[in-house]
Amino acid sequence: HLRREEPAGRERFPERWHHARHSREDMPWRCSLFFCGLHIRDRDFFHFFDTKSRHPTVHVFGRADEYYDYARDGFGSTPQEEYYVDPLVLT
């Protein structure tokens, strides 16, 4: 293991995401691909998507997936693809 700094990436990820979402900085990759992705379930992170992201995304859902219905309605939450401006959704 050649890492010099403390492995604190997971703890700092929400801060990094918030910064990227609310600044002019682009994500360091061209497109995000989600397989059977779920909506945000923790209310502490709802504010990250107060405005839709322009980052290109592809969402792949299988209707036979046991979580498909939950991902669609989320018991009142917003489906994941609605966090983005122009998502490509494949089912």
N, CA, C and O atoms as a CHARMM CRD file, in Angstrom:
* protein
*
  364
    1    1 HSD  N      0.86000  -1.18200   0.00000 PROA 1      0.00000
    2    1 HSD  CA     0.00000   0.00000   0.00000 PROA 1      0.00000
    3    1 HSD  C      0.89600   1.23100   0.00000 PROA 1      0.00000
    4    1 HSD  O      1.64000   1.45900   0.95400 PROA 1      0.00000
    5    2 LEU  N      0.82800   2.02700  -1.06900 PROA 2      0.00000
    6    2 LEU  CA     1.72700   3.16200  -1.22500 PROA 2      0.00000
    7    2 LEU  C      1.08300   4.49800  -0.91600 PROA 2      0.00000
    8    2 LEU  O      1.66000   5.54400  -1.21200 PROA 2      0.00000
    9    3 ARG  N     -0.06500   4.48300  -0.34500 PROA 3      0.00000
   10    3 ARG  CA    -0.78500   5.72100  -0.05300 PROA 3      0.00000
   11    3 ARG  C     -0.10500   6.47900   1.08400 PROA 3      0.00000
   12    3 ARG  O      0.22100   5.88900   2.11400 PROA 3      0.00000
   13    4 ARG  N      0.10800   7.76900   0.90600 PROA 4      0.00000
   14    4 ARG  CA     0.76700   8.57100   1.94300 PROA 4      0.00000
   15    4 ARG  C     -0.21600   9.27800   2.86200 PROA 4      0.00000
   16    4 ARG  O      0.06300   9.48000   4.04400 PROA 4      0.00000
   17    5 GLU  N     -1.35100   9.64700   2.32500 PROA 5      0.00000
   18    5 GLU  CA    -2.33700  10.34700   3.15200 PROA 5      0.00000
   19    5 GLU  C     -3.31500   9.34000   3.76800 PROA 5      0.00000
   20    5 GLU  O     -3.38600   8.18400   3.35200 PROA 5      0.00000
   21    6 GLU  N     -4.04100   9.79700   4.73800 PROA 6      0.00000
   22    6 GLU  CA    -5.04600   8.94800   5.37900 PROA 6      0.00000
   23    6 GLU  C     -6.15500   8.61500   4.38800 PROA 6      0.00000
   24    6 GLU  O     -6.57600   9.49000   3.63100 PROA 6      0.00000
   25    7 PRO  N     -6.63600   7.38100   4.37200 PROA 7      0.00000
   26    7 PRO  CA    -7.72700   7.00500   3.44700 PROA 7      0.00000
   27    7 PRO  C     -9.06500   7.54900   3.91200 PROA 7      0.00000
   28    7 PRO  O     -9.87700   6.80500   4.46200 PROA 7      0.00000
   29    8 ALA  N     -9.30900   8.83900   3.69800 PROA 8      0.00000
   30    8 ALA  CA   -10.53600   9.48200   4.16600 PROA 8      0.00000
   31    8 ALA  C    -11.45600   9.84200   3.00900 PROA 8      0.00000
   32    8 ALA  O    -12.29500  10.73300   3.14300 PROA 8      0.00000
   33    9 GLY  N    -11.31200   9.16500   1.88200 PROA 9      0.00000
   34    9 GLY  CA   -12.10800   9.49400   0.70800 PROA 9      0.00000
   35    9 GLY  C    -13.59700   9.36200   0.92400 PROA 9      0.00000
   36    9 GLY  O    -14.36300  10.22600   0.49700 PROA 9      0.00000
   37   10 ARG  N    -14.01800   8.30200   1.57400 PROA 10     0.00000
   38   10 ARG  CA   -15.44900   8.06500   1.78000 PROA 10     0.00000
   39   10 ARG  C    -16.06900   9.16400   2.63900 PROA 10     0.00000
   40   10 ARG  O    -17.18400   9.60900   2.36800 PROA 10     0.00000
   41   11 GLU  N    -15.35500   9.60100   3.66600 PROA 11     0.00000
   42   11 GLU  CA   -15.89900  10.63500   4.53700 PROA 11     0.00000
   43   11 GLU  C    -15.94900  11.98800   3.83200 PROA 11     0.00000
   44   11 GLU  O    -16.82400  12.80300   4.12600 PROA 11     0.00000
   45   12 ARG  N    -15.03200  12.23500   2.91400 PROA 12     0.00000
   46   12 ARG  CA   -14.97500  13.52400   2.23600 PROA 12     0.00000
   47   12 ARG  C    -15.76900  13.55200   0.94100 PROA 12     0.00000
   48   12 ARG  O    -15.93000  14.62300   0.35600 PROA 12     0.00000
   49   13 PHE  N    -16.27000  12.42200   0.47300 PROA 13     0.00000
   50   13 PHE  CA   -16.98700  12.37300  -0.79000 PROA 13     0.00000
   51   13 PHE  C    -18.20200  13.29900  -0.81300 PROA 13     0.00000
   52   13 PHE  O    -18.37500  14.02200  -1.79400 PROA 13     0.00000
   53   14 PRO  N    -19.05200  13.31400   0.21500 PROA 14     0.00000
   54   14 PRO  CA   -20.19400  14.24500   0.16100 PROA 14     0.00000
   55   14 PRO  C    -19.77800  15.70200   0.01800 PROA 14     0.00000
   56   14 PRO  O    -20.42600  16.45900  -0.70500 PROA 14     0.00000
   57   15 GLU  N    -18.70900  16.10700   0.69400 PROA 15     0.00000
   58   15 GLU  CA   -18.23800  17.48200   0.57100 PROA 15     0.00000
   59   15 GLU  C    -17.74500  17.75700  -0.84000 PROA 15     0.00000
   60   15 GLU  O    -18.01900  18.82200  -1.39400 PROA 15     0.00000
   61   16 ARG  N    -17.02300  16.81200  -1.42700 PROA 16     0.00000
   62   16 ARG  CA   -16.50000  16.96800  -2.79000 PROA 16     0.00000
   63   16 ARG  C    -17.64600  17.03900  -3.79500 PROA 16     0.00000
   64   16 ARG  O    -17.61700  17.85900  -4.71300 PROA 16     0.00000
   65   17 TRP  N    -18.64400  16.19100  -3.62700 PROA 17     0.00000
   66   17 TRP  CA   -19.80700  16.18000  -4.51800 PROA 17     0.00000
   67   17 TRP  C    -20.55200  17.50600  -4.42600 PROA 17     0.00000
   68   17 TRP  O    -20.94500  18.07600  -5.44300 PROA 17     0.00000
   69   18 HSD  N    -20.74400  17.99000  -3.21200 PROA 18     0.00000
   70   18 HSD  CA   -21.44700  19.25300  -3.00700 PROA 18     0.00000
   71   18 HSD  C    -20.68600  20.39700  -3.68700 PROA 18     0.00000
   72   18 HSD  O    -21.29400  21.25000  -4.33400 PROA 18     0.00000
   73   19 HSD  N    -19.37100  20.41300  -3.54200 PROA 19     0.00000
   74   19 HSD  CA   -18.56500  21.45700  -4.16700 PROA 19     0.00000
   75   19 HSD  C    -18.70500  21.40700  -5.68900 PROA 19     0.00000
   76   19 HSD  O    -18.90300  22.43700  -6.33200 PROA 19     0.00000
   77   20 ALA  N    -18.60400  20.21600  -6.25500 PROA 20     0.00000
   78   20 ALA  CA   -18.69200  20.07800  -7.70600 PROA 20     0.00000
   79   20 ALA  C    -20.08300  20.44400  -8.21600 PROA 20     0.00000
   80   20 ALA  O    -20.20900  21.00600  -9.30400 PROA 20     0.00000
   81   21 ARG  N    -21.11500  20.14100  -7.45700 PROA 21     0.00000
   82   21 ARG  CA   -22.48200  20.42700  -7.88200 PROA 21     0.00000
   83   21 ARG  C    -22.80700  21.90900  -7.82600 PROA 21     0.00000
   84   21 ARG  O    -23.63100  22.38700  -8.60400 PROA 21     0.00000
   85   22 HSD  N    -22.17500  22.64700  -6.91800 PROA 22     0.00000
   86   22 HSD  CA   -22.52700  24.04900  -6.72200 PROA 22     0.00000
   87   22 HSD  C    -21.40400  24.99900  -7.14100 PROA 22     0.00000
   88   22 HSD  O    -21.31500  26.12600  -6.65200 PROA 22     0.00000
   89   23 SER  N    -20.55900  24.53400  -8.04300 PROA 23     0.00000
   90   23 SER  CA   -19.52500  25.40500  -8.59300 PROA 23     0.00000
   91   23 SER  C    -19.52000  25.21100 -10.11200 PROA 23     0.00000
   92   23 SER  O    -20.31900  24.43700 -10.63900 PROA 23     0.00000
   93   24 ARG  N    -18.65800  25.88400 -10.79100 PROA 24     0.00000
   94   24 ARG  CA   -18.57700  25.75200 -12.24000 PROA 24     0.00000
   95   24 ARG  C    -17.68500  24.57900 -12.63400 PROA 24     0.00000
   96   24 ARG  O    -17.49700  24.31500 -13.82100 PROA 24     0.00000
   97   25 GLU  N    -17.15100  23.89400 -11.67300 PROA 25     0.00000
   98   25 GLU  CA   -16.26100  22.77300 -11.93100 PROA 25     0.00000
   99   25 GLU  C    -17.04200  21.57400 -12.48600 PROA 25     0.00000
  100   25 GLU  O    -18.11900  21.24100 -11.99000 PROA 25     0.00000
  101   26 ASP  N    -16.49200  20.93900 -13.51100 PROA 26     0.00000
  102   26 ASP  CA   -17.10400  19.74100 -14.06800 PROA 26     0.00000
  103   26 ASP  C    -16.59200  18.50700 -13.33700 PROA 26     0.00000
  104   26 ASP  O    -15.54700  18.53900 -12.68700 PROA 26     0.00000
  105   27 MET  N    -17.34600  17.42600 -13.45600 PROA 27     0.00000
  106   27 MET  CA   -16.88600  16.16200 -12.89800 PROA 27     0.00000
  107   27 MET  C    -15.63500  15.74400 -13.67400 PROA 27     0.00000
  108   27 MET  O    -15.51300  16.07000 -14.85400 PROA 27     0.00000
  109   28 PRO  N    -14.72000  15.04000 -13.04500 PROA 28     0.00000
  110   28 PRO  CA   -13.48200  14.65900 -13.73700 PROA 28     0.00000
  111   28 PRO  C    -13.65500  13.46500 -14.68200 PROA 28     0.00000
  112   28 PRO  O    -12.66000  12.89900 -15.13400 PROA 28     0.00000
  113   29 TRP  N    -14.88100  13.07600 -14.98800 PROA 29     0.00000
  114   29 TRP  CA   -15.15100  12.02000 -15.96200 PROA 29     0.00000
  115   29 TRP  C    -16.29100  12.48400 -16.85800 PROA 29     0.00000
  116   29 TRP  O    -17.03400  13.39500 -16.49200 PROA 29     0.00000
  117   30 ARG  N    -16.43700  11.86600 -18.03100 PROA 30     0.00000
  118   30 ARG  CA   -17.37700  12.35200 -19.04000 PROA 30     0.00000
  119   30 ARG  C    -18.81700  11.92500 -18.82300 PROA 30     0.00000
  120   30 ARG  O    -19.73600  12.67000 -19.16200 PROA 30     0.00000
  121   31 CYS  N    -19.02900  10.75300 -18.26900 PROA 31     0.00000
  122   31 CYS  CA   -20.38300  10.22100 -18.14600 PROA 31     0.00000
  123   31 CYS  C    -20.44000   9.25900 -16.95900 PROA 31     0.00000
  124   31 CYS  O    -19.46900   8.55400 -16.68400 PROA 31     0.00000
  125   32 SER  N    -21.55900   9.22800 -16.26800 PROA 32     0.00000
  126   32 SER  CA   -21.76100   8.26600 -15.18400 PROA 32     0.00000
  127   32 SER  C    -22.76700   7.21500 -15.63300 PROA 32     0.00000
  128   32 SER  O    -23.77100   7.54100 -16.26600 PROA 32     0.00000
  129   33 LEU  N    -22.49900   5.97100 -15.31000 PROA 33     0.00000
  130   33 LEU  CA   -23.34300   4.85000 -15.68200 PROA 33     0.00000
  131   33 LEU  C    -23.85400   4.18900 -14.40900 PROA 33     0.00000
  132   33 LEU  O    -23.06500   3.79100 -13.55200 PROA 33     0.00000
  133   34 PHE  N    -25.18000   4.07200 -14.28400 PROA 34     0.00000
  134   34 PHE  CA   -25.79800   3.47700 -13.09900 PROA 34     0.00000
  135   34 PHE  C    -26.55000   2.21600 -13.48800 PROA 34     0.00000
  136   34 PHE  O    -27.35900   2.23000 -14.41600 PROA 34     0.00000
  137   35 PHE  N    -26.28600   1.13400 -12.78300 PROA 35     0.00000
  138   35 PHE  CA   -27.04100  -0.10400 -12.96100 PROA 35     0.00000
  139   35 PHE  C    -27.92600  -0.29600 -11.73700 PROA 35     0.00000
  140   35 PHE  O    -27.42600  -0.39400 -10.61600 PROA 35     0.00000
  141   36 CYS  N    -29.22500  -0.34900 -11.94700 PROA 36     0.00000
  142   36 CYS  CA   -30.19400  -0.55100 -10.85600 PROA 36     0.00000
  143   36 CYS  C    -29.96900   0.43700  -9.72100 PROA 36     0.00000
  144   36 CYS  O    -30.00700   0.06900  -8.54700 PROA 36     0.00000
  145   37 GLY  N    -29.73700   1.69000 -10.08100 PROA 37     0.00000
  146   37 GLY  CA   -29.47700   2.71600  -9.07800 PROA 37     0.00000
  147   37 GLY  C    -30.72800   3.08000  -8.28900 PROA 37     0.00000
  148   37 GLY  O    -31.84500   3.00900  -8.80100 PROA 37     0.00000
  149   38 LEU  N    -30.52600   3.46300  -7.06200 PROA 38     0.00000
  150   38 LEU  CA   -31.62600   3.89900  -6.19700 PROA 38     0.00000
  151   38 LEU  C    -31.52800   5.40100  -5.95700 PROA 38     0.00000
  152   38 LEU  O    -30.49100   6.01800  -6.19800 PROA 38     0.00000
  153   39 HSD  N    -32.59400   5.95800  -5.49300 PROA 39     0.00000
  154   39 HSD  CA   -32.66600   7.37100  -5.14300 PROA 39     0.00000
  155   39 HSD  C    -31.91200   7.62000  -3.85000 PROA 39     0.00000
  156   39 HSD  O    -31.48900   6.68400  -3.17200 PROA 39     0.00000
  157   40 ILE  N    -31.75000   8.87700  -3.52200 PROA 40     0.00000
  158   40 ILE  CA   -31.13000   9.24100  -2.24600 PROA 40     0.00000
  159   40 ILE  C    -32.13700   8.95900  -1.14800 PROA 40     0.00000
  160   40 ILE  O    -33.27700   9.41900  -1.21000 PROA 40     0.00000
  161   41 ARG  N    -31.71800   8.20200  -0.14100 PROA 41     0.00000
  162   41 ARG  CA   -32.64200   7.82900   0.93600 PROA 41     0.00000
  163   41 ARG  C    -32.37800   8.59800   2.22800 PROA 41     0.00000
  164   41 ARG  O    -33.25500   8.66700   3.09000 PROA 41     0.00000
  165   42 ASP  N    -31.21000   9.16400   2.37400 PROA 42     0.00000
  166   42 ASP  CA   -30.85600   9.89300   3.58700 PROA 42     0.00000
  167   42 ASP  C    -31.19600  11.37300   3.39100 PROA 42     0.00000
  168   42 ASP  O    -30.61500  12.03000   2.52600 PROA 42     0.00000
  169   43 ARG  N    -32.10900  11.88900   4.16600 PROA 43     0.00000
  170   43 ARG  CA   -32.56100  13.27600   4.02300 PROA 43     0.00000
  171   43 ARG  C    -31.43300  14.29500   4.18400 PROA 43     0.00000
  172   43 ARG  O    -31.55000  15.42500   3.71100 PROA 43     0.00000
  173   44 ASP  N    -30.34800  13.90700   4.84600 PROA 44     0.00000
  174   44 ASP  CA   -29.21000  14.81600   5.00700 PROA 44     0.00000
  175   44 ASP  C    -28.54500  15.16100   3.67600 PROA 44     0.00000
  176   44 ASP  O    -27.80600  16.14200   3.59000 PROA 44     0.00000
  177   45 PHE  N    -28.80300  14.36100   2.63300 PROA 45     0.00000
  178   45 PHE  CA   -28.15500  14.57000   1.34600 PROA 45     0.00000
  179   45 PHE  C    -29.11900  15.00400   0.25300 PROA 45     0.00000
  180   45 PHE  O    -28.70500  15.10600  -0.90200 PROA 45     0.00000
  181   46 PHE  N    -30.37000  15.26100   0.55900 PROA 46     0.00000
  182   46 PHE  CA   -31.34300  15.71200  -0.43800 PROA 46     0.00000
  183   46 PHE  C    -30.91000  17.02400  -1.09600 PROA 46     0.00000
  184   46 PHE  O    -31.15500  17.23600  -2.28300 PROA 46     0.00000
  185   47 HSD  N    -30.27000  17.89800  -0.32800 PROA 47     0.00000
  186   47 HSD  CA   -29.90000  19.22300  -0.84200 PROA 47     0.00000
  187   47 HSD  C    -28.87100  19.16700  -1.96900 PROA 47     0.00000
  188   47 HSD  O    -28.71100  20.14800  -2.69500 PROA 47     0.00000
  189   48 PHE  N    -28.17100  18.04300  -2.13400 PROA 48     0.00000
  190   48 PHE  CA   -27.20200  17.93500  -3.21600 PROA 48     0.00000
  191   48 PHE  C    -27.87000  18.06700  -4.58000 PROA 48     0.00000
  192   48 PHE  O    -27.23100  18.47700  -5.54900 PROA 48     0.00000
  193   49 PHE  N    -29.14300  17.72300  -4.65900 PROA 49     0.00000
  194   49 PHE  CA   -29.84200  17.77100  -5.93100 PROA 49     0.00000
  195   49 PHE  C    -31.03500  18.71500  -5.88700 PROA 49     0.00000
  196   49 PHE  O    -32.08100  18.42800  -6.46800 PROA 49     0.00000
  197   50 ASP  N    -30.87800  19.83800  -5.19800 PROA 50     0.00000
  198   50 ASP  CA   -31.90900  20.87600  -5.23900 PROA 50     0.00000
  199   50 ASP  C    -32.11000  21.36000  -6.66900 PROA 50     0.00000
  200   50 ASP  O    -33.22900  21.66400  -7.08400 PROA 50     0.00000
  201   51 THR  N    -31.01900  21.42700  -7.41200 PROA 51     0.00000
  202   51 THR  CA   -31.08700  21.72700  -8.84100 PROA 51     0.00000
  203   51 THR  C    -30.54700  20.51100  -9.59200 PROA 51     0.00000
  204   51 THR  O    -29.66000  19.81200  -9.10400 PROA 51     0.00000
  205   52 LYS  N    -31.08700  20.26900 -10.77100 PROA 52     0.00000
  206   52 LYS  CA   -30.66800  19.10100 -11.54400 PROA 52     0.00000
  207   52 LYS  C    -29.24700  19.27300 -12.06900 PROA 52     0.00000
  208   52 LYS  O    -28.82900  20.37200 -12.43600 PROA 52     0.00000
  209   53 SER  N    -28.52200  18.17100 -12.09600 PROA 53     0.00000
  210   53 SER  CA   -27.15700  18.16800 -12.60100 PROA 53     0.00000
  211   53 SER  C    -27.16400  18.04900 -14.12000 PROA 53     0.00000
  212   53 SER  O    -28.00100  17.34400 -14.68400 PROA 53     0.00000
  213   54 ARG  N    -26.23900  18.73300 -14.78300 PROA 54     0.00000
  214   54 ARG  CA   -26.11100  18.66100 -16.23500 PROA 54     0.00000
  215   54 ARG  C    -25.12700  17.56900 -16.64600 PROA 54     0.00000
  216   54 ARG  O    -24.89600  17.36600 -17.83800 PROA 54     0.00000
  217   55 HSD  N    -24.55200  16.87200 -15.68600 PROA 55     0.00000
  218   55 HSD  CA   -23.59400  15.79700 -15.95700 PROA 55     0.00000
  219   55 HSD  C    -24.29100  14.67000 -16.72300 PROA 55     0.00000
  220   55 HSD  O    -25.35100  14.22100 -16.28600 PROA 55     0.00000
  221   56 PRO  N    -23.73900  14.19400 -17.85200 PROA 56     0.00000
  222   56 PRO  CA   -24.37000  13.12800 -18.63500 PROA 56     0.00000
  223   56 PRO  C    -24.43400  11.80700 -17.85900 PROA 56     0.00000
  224   56 PRO  O    -23.45800  11.39700 -17.23000 PROA 56     0.00000
  225   57 THR  N    -25.58800  11.15700 -17.91300 PROA 57     0.00000
  226   57 THR  CA   -25.76200   9.89300 -17.19900 PROA 57     0.00000
  227   57 THR  C    -26.53400   8.89000 -18.04400 PROA 57     0.00000
  228   57 THR  O    -27.34600   9.25600 -18.89300 PROA 57     0.00000
  229   58 VAL  N    -26.25800   7.61300 -17.78700 PROA 58     0.00000
  230   58 VAL  CA   -27.00000   6.49700 -18.37600 PROA 58     0.00000
  231   58 VAL  C    -27.48700   5.65600 -17.20400 PROA 58     0.00000
  232   58 VAL  O    -26.70200   5.27700 -16.33500 PROA 58     0.00000
  233   59 HSD  N    -28.78900   5.36500 -17.18400 PROA 59     0.00000
  234   59 HSD  CA   -29.40000   4.58300 -16.10600 PROA 59     0.00000
  235   59 HSD  C    -29.97100   3.30600 -16.69900 PROA 59     0.00000
  236   59 HSD  O    -30.78800   3.35300 -17.61900 PROA 59     0.00000
  237   60 VAL  N    -29.53800   2.16400 -16.17300 PROA 60     0.00000
  238   60 VAL  CA   -29.98700   0.87000 -16.67600 PROA 60     0.00000
  239   60 VAL  C    -30.76800   0.17900 -15.55900 PROA 60     0.00000
  240   60 VAL  O    -30.23500  -0.08900 -14.48200 PROA 60     0.00000
  241   61 PHE  N    -32.04500  -0.10500 -15.83800 PROA 61     0.00000
  242   61 PHE  CA   -32.91300  -0.76200 -14.86600 PROA 61     0.00000
  243   61 PHE  C    -33.47000  -2.04500 -15.47100 PROA 61     0.00000
  244   61 PHE  O    -33.79500  -2.08500 -16.65800 PROA 61     0.00000
  245   62 GLY  N    -33.57900  -3.08300 -14.66500 PROA 62     0.00000
  246   62 GLY  CA   -34.22700  -4.31400 -15.10300 PROA 62     0.00000
  247   62 GLY  C    -35.58100  -4.43600 -14.42500 PROA 62     0.00000
  248   62 GLY  O    -35.66500  -4.38300 -13.19800 PROA 62     0.00000
  249   63 ARG  N    -36.61800  -4.59300 -15.19200 PROA 63     0.00000
  250   63 ARG  CA   -37.96300  -4.67500 -14.61000 PROA 63     0.00000
  251   63 ARG  C    -38.15200  -5.91400 -13.74900 PROA 63     0.00000
  252   63 ARG  O    -39.04700  -5.94900 -12.90400 PROA 63     0.00000
  253   64 ALA  N    -37.32300  -6.93000 -13.95100 PROA 64     0.00000
  254   64 ALA  CA   -37.39900  -8.14200 -13.13400 PROA 64     0.00000
  255   64 ALA  C    -36.62100  -7.99300 -11.82100 PROA 64     0.00000
  256   64 ALA  O    -36.67100  -8.87500 -10.96500 PROA 64     0.00000
  257   65 ASP  N    -35.91000  -6.88400 -11.66700 PROA 65     0.00000
  258   65 ASP  CA   -35.14900  -6.63800 -10.44300 PROA 65     0.00000
  259   65 ASP  C    -36.10400  -6.49100  -9.26600 PROA 65     0.00000
  260   65 ASP  O    -37.13400  -5.82600  -9.37800 PROA 65     0.00000
  261   66 GLU  N    -35.76900  -7.10200  -8.15200 PROA 66     0.00000
  262   66 GLU  CA   -36.65300  -7.05100  -6.98600 PROA 66     0.00000
  263   66 GLU  C    -36.81600  -5.64200  -6.41300 PROA 66     0.00000
  264   66 GLU  O    -37.77700  -5.38700  -5.68700 PROA 66     0.00000
  265   67 TYR  N    -35.90700  -4.73200  -6.72000 PROA 67     0.00000
  266   67 TYR  CA   -35.99400  -3.36400  -6.21600 PROA 67     0.00000
  267   67 TYR  C    -36.51700  -2.37900  -7.26000 PROA 67     0.00000
  268   67 TYR  O    -36.52200  -1.17200  -7.01500 PROA 67     0.00000
  269   68 TYR  N    -36.95100  -2.86800  -8.40700 PROA 68     0.00000
  270   68 TYR  CA   -37.38700  -1.97700  -9.48600 PROA 68     0.00000
  271   68 TYR  C    -38.52300  -1.05600  -9.03300 PROA 68     0.00000
  272   68 TYR  O    -38.44000   0.15700  -9.22500 PROA 68     0.00000
  273   69 ASP  N    -39.57000  -1.60700  -8.44200 PROA 69     0.00000
  274   69 ASP  CA   -40.70500  -0.78000  -8.00400 PROA 69     0.00000
  275   69 ASP  C    -40.29700   0.22100  -6.93600 PROA 69     0.00000
  276   69 ASP  O    -40.74300   1.36900  -6.95100 PROA 69     0.00000
  277   70 TYR  N    -39.45400  -0.20800  -6.01400 PROA 70     0.00000
  278   70 TYR  CA   -38.98600   0.68400  -4.95900 PROA 70     0.00000
  279   70 TYR  C    -38.15800   1.82800  -5.55900 PROA 70     0.00000
  280   70 TYR  O    -38.27300   2.97200  -5.12000 PROA 70     0.00000
  281   71 ALA  N    -37.32200   1.51700  -6.56400 PROA 71     0.00000
  282   71 ALA  CA   -36.51600   2.55700  -7.21200 PROA 71     0.00000
  283   71 ALA  C    -37.38900   3.54700  -7.97800 PROA 71     0.00000
  284   71 ALA  O    -37.01500   4.71000  -8.12800 PROA 71     0.00000
  285   72 ARG  N    -38.53000   3.10800  -8.45700 PROA 72     0.00000
  286   72 ARG  CA   -39.43200   3.98100  -9.21400 PROA 72     0.00000
  287   72 ARG  C    -40.19900   4.92000  -8.30300 PROA 72     0.00000
  288   72 ARG  O    -40.26300   6.11700  -8.58300 PROA 72     0.00000
  289   73 ASP  N    -40.78700   4.41700  -7.21400 PROA 73     0.00000
  290   73 ASP  CA   -41.59600   5.29600  -6.35400 PROA 73     0.00000
  291   73 ASP  C    -40.84700   5.72800  -5.10100 PROA 73     0.00000
  292   73 ASP  O    -41.05900   6.84000  -4.61700 PROA 73     0.00000
  293   74 GLY  N    -39.98300   4.88400  -4.56700 PROA 74     0.00000
  294   74 GLY  CA   -39.15200   5.24600  -3.43100 PROA 74     0.00000
  295   74 GLY  C    -39.91600   5.67100  -2.19700 PROA 74     0.00000
  296   74 GLY  O    -39.37400   6.36200  -1.33400 PROA 74     0.00000
  297   75 PHE  N    -41.16600   5.26500  -2.10700 PROA 75     0.00000
  298   75 PHE  CA   -41.99500   5.64600  -0.96900 PROA 75     0.00000
  299   75 PHE  C    -41.98700   7.15600  -0.77500 PROA 75     0.00000
  300   75 PHE  O    -41.83100   7.65800   0.33800 PROA 75     0.00000
  301   76 GLY  N    -42.16100   7.86800  -1.88800 PROA 76     0.00000
  302   76 GLY  CA   -42.23400   9.32500  -1.82600 PROA 76     0.00000
  303   76 GLY  C    -40.97200  10.03600  -2.25900 PROA 76     0.00000
  304   76 GLY  O    -40.97500  11.26300  -2.36600 PROA 76     0.00000
  305   77 SER  N    -39.89400   9.31600  -2.51200 PROA 77     0.00000
  306   77 SER  CA   -38.65300   9.94200  -2.96400 PROA 77     0.00000
  307   77 SER  C    -38.66100  10.10100  -4.47700 PROA 77     0.00000
  308   77 SER  O    -39.49400   9.51700  -5.17000 PROA 77     0.00000
  309   78 THR  N    -37.73900  10.88400  -4.97300 PROA 78     0.00000
  310   78 THR  CA   -37.61100  11.13200  -6.40000 PROA 78     0.00000
  311   78 THR  C    -36.78100  10.01600  -7.03800 PROA 78     0.00000
  312   78 THR  O    -35.73200   9.66700  -6.49700 PROA 78     0.00000
  313   79 PRO  N    -37.21200   9.44300  -8.17000 PROA 79     0.00000
  314   79 PRO  CA   -36.37700   8.44700  -8.84600 PROA 79     0.00000
  315   79 PRO  C    -35.01900   9.04000  -9.22800 PROA 79     0.00000
  316   79 PRO  O    -34.91100  10.23100  -9.51900 PROA 79     0.00000
  317   80 GLN  N    -33.99800   8.20400  -9.22300 PROA 80     0.00000
  318   80 GLN  CA   -32.62800   8.66000  -9.41700 PROA 80     0.00000
  319   80 GLN  C    -32.42200   9.46100 -10.69600 PROA 80     0.00000
  320   80 GLN  O    -31.71700  10.47000 -10.67700 PROA 80     0.00000
  321   81 GLU  N    -33.00900   9.04400 -11.78900 PROA 81     0.00000
  322   81 GLU  CA   -32.75800   9.73400 -13.05500 PROA 81     0.00000
  323   81 GLU  C    -33.33100  11.14500 -13.08500 PROA 81     0.00000
  324   81 GLU  O    -32.95300  11.94000 -13.94500 PROA 81     0.00000
  325   82 GLU  N    -34.22600  11.46900 -12.17500 PROA 82     0.00000
  326   82 GLU  CA   -34.78700  12.82200 -12.12600 PROA 82     0.00000
  327   82 GLU  C    -33.85200  13.83600 -11.46700 PROA 82     0.00000
  328   82 GLU  O    -34.19300  15.01500 -11.36500 PROA 82     0.00000
  329   83 TYR  N    -32.68600  13.39200 -11.02400 PROA 83     0.00000
  330   83 TYR  CA   -31.68300  14.29900 -10.47000 PROA 83     0.00000
  331   83 TYR  C    -30.86300  14.95800 -11.57600 PROA 83     0.00000
  332   83 TYR  O    -30.06900  15.85900 -11.30800 PROA 83     0.00000
  333   84 TYR  N    -31.05400  14.50600 -12.83000 PROA 84     0.00000
  334   84 TYR  CA   -30.21500  14.94300 -13.94100 PROA 84     0.00000
  335   84 TYR  C    -31.05500  15.60000 -15.03400 PROA 84     0.00000
  336   84 TYR  O    -32.23700  15.29200 -15.18300 PROA 84     0.00000
  337   85 VAL  N    -30.43700  16.51000 -15.80000 PROA 85     0.00000
  338   85 VAL  CA   -31.15300  17.28500 -16.80900 PROA 85     0.00000
  339   85 VAL  C    -31.64400  16.42800 -17.96900 PROA 85     0.00000
  340   85 VAL  O    -32.82100  16.49700 -18.32300 PROA 85     0.00000
  341   86 ASP  N    -30.78200  15.63200 -18.56100 PROA 86     0.00000
  342   86 ASP  CA   -31.16700  14.85700 -19.74500 PROA 86     0.00000
  343   86 ASP  C    -30.61800  13.42600 -19.64300 PROA 86     0.00000
  344   86 ASP  O    -29.70800  13.06600 -20.38900 PROA 86     0.00000
  345   87 PRO  N    -31.15800  12.60900 -18.73100 PROA 87     0.00000
  346   87 PRO  CA   -30.62700  11.26100 -18.56600 PROA 87     0.00000
  347   87 PRO  C    -31.07200  10.32400 -19.68300 PROA 87     0.00000
  348   87 PRO  O    -32.14500  10.50100 -20.26000 PROA 87     0.00000
  349   88 LEU  N    -30.24800   9.33300 -19.98100 PROA 88     0.00000
  350   88 LEU  CA   -30.63500   8.25800 -20.88700 PROA 88     0.00000
  351   88 LEU  C    -31.03600   7.08700 -20.01100 PROA 88     0.00000
  352   88 LEU  O    -30.22200   6.59100 -19.23200 PROA 88     0.00000
  353   89 VAL  N    -32.28700   6.63600 -20.12400 PROA 89     0.00000
  354   89 VAL  CA   -32.80700   5.57000 -19.26900 PROA 89     0.00000
  355   89 VAL  C    -33.10400   4.35100 -20.13100 PROA 89     0.00000
  356   89 VAL  O    -33.84200   4.43900 -21.11200 PROA 89     0.00000
  357   90 LEU  N    -32.52500   3.21900 -19.75900 PROA 90     0.00000
  358   90 LEU  CA   -32.74200   1.95600 -20.45300 PROA 90     0.00000
  359   90 LEU  C    -33.39400   0.96800 -19.48900 PROA 90     0.00000
  360   90 LEU  O    -32.87300   0.72400 -18.40100 PROA 90     0.00000
  361   91 THR  N    -34.52300   0.40500 -19.88300 PROA 91     0.00000
  362   91 THR  CA   -35.17500  -0.59700 -19.03200 PROA 91     0.00000
  363   91 THR  C    -35.36800  -1.88500 -19.80000 PROA 91     0.00000
  364   91 THR  O    -35.90100  -2.85300 -19.25700 PROA 91     0.00000
